[in-house]
C-alpha cells in the first residue's frame, strides 16, 4: 500500500479551526432547524387527531407533501427559488446575513417537521380516550385539553422515536453543504482539498458525527427513564420507518 497516513494534518494549519467552525455551524443549524421542526410537528401532529376535518386534512397535506419530496430538492428550493420571490430589501438582507444558512435551516426544519408530526400523532393516538374525556369533564375546552393534558403526555411517550428523528435531522444537516453552508462535512472536504488527505479528513468528520449522535442518544435515554409513564408506550406508525 503506497498511501502514507498523516494525522497531523487535522491540527496543523487551518484544519483544526475549520473542523471547529464546521462543528459549531452544524450544531447551530441543527438546533434552529430542530426548534422549527418540533413546533411544526407538535402543531400539525395534534391537528391530525382533531375531529374538525378541514384542520386535520390541512395538517395531513403538510405531512404528505413535505415528507415525500427529497430533502435535497427542498434545499435547492429554499436557496434558489425562494429568495428571488421576496421583496428587494428582504433579498438584500438575506444575502448580507447568510441566505445559505437560513435556506438550509428552513429546509431541514420544515422537512423534519413533517416527520415529527407522524411521531406526535402516534403518541397522541396511544393515549387512552378516557384521558381526553376525563379532561373535558373537568371543564377544560378541547384546545386546553390538548395543550395541558394530551400533548404533554404524548411528548413523554415519544422520546425514543423523537430522539431517532432528531439524530436524523443532525445527520441530514450535512446535505446543506450542497448550498454552500460551511458545516462539518463541508469543512472536512475543504481539509481534504487543501491537504490531499481524504481518509484522515473524512475519518475525523465521521468520528465527530458519531460522538455527537451517541452523546445525544445517551442523554435522551436518561431523560426517557426519568419521565417514563409506567404502562404506556407510544405506538410508532409504520409510515415513520
ABEGO torsion letter per residue (X at the ends): XABBBBAAAAABEAAAAAAAAAAAAAAAAAAAAAAAAAAAAAAAAAAAABABAAAAAAAAAAAAAAAABBAAAAAAAAAAAAAAABBAAAAAAAAAAGAAAAAAAAAAAAAAAAAAAAAAAAAAAABBAAAAAAAAAAGBBAAAAAAAAAAAAAAAAAAAAAAAAAAAAAAAAAAAAAAGBBBAAAAAAAAAAAAGBAAAAAAAAAAAAAAAAAAAAAAAAAAAAAABBBGBBBBBBAAAX
